[in-house]
Each structure stands twice: as C-alpha cells, then as structure tokens.
Amino acid sequence: MKKRYLTLGIVQALLIFLSGCLRRASWREIDFVGGALSPSGQLSFYSLAAWLATIAIAMWCAVFDKMNRSMVVLFLVLLLPWIEFFVWFVLSF
C-alpha cells in the first residue's frame, strides 16, 4: 500500500516539475492577443491538469484506505501539493 502512495507522490512531483519547466520554456511563445497556445504551452496545461487529477486520486484513495487515511490526506492532498504548487510558480516565471 505504501509503495502505491510513494509512487503517487513521485508522479505528482514529476508532473508539476514538467509543467513548470514547459511553462517557462513556452512563456515567450504565448500570444496574449490571439489566444492560441503553443504545443509546449498546451502540454504544460495538460500536465498541470494531470497533477490536479493525481490529487483527486489521492483523495479517492484516502476515502477507501481507513488505516492510512491521515497519512494520505496530510502528505498527498495537503502538504506535498502546496509545496509543489509553489515550486511550479517559481519554475513558471
């Protein structure tokens, strides 16, 4: 069970890191007037959406795993995503 949560945490970290790096790389290509995103900008958006989906998966796991519920909620839903979001913000700009 704990390997599953460790894997989920690593996937969360990799997705947010990928999204931040792609956002930084595509920042010059963003067209604010036309509204069209470059392919790397779209991939950054999709990896950010996948990161949010992993948080939802962690919440779903916490509902059904009563023994490890507090660990899952604390680390995979609250603590790690907040830290990852601030890392994403730093990487994006």
Secondary structure, 3 states (H helix, E strand, C coil): CHHHHHHHHHHHHHHHHHHHHHHHHHHHHCCCCCCCCCHHHHHHHHHHHHHHHHHHHHHHHHHHCCCCHHHHHHHHHHHHHHHHHHHHHHHHC
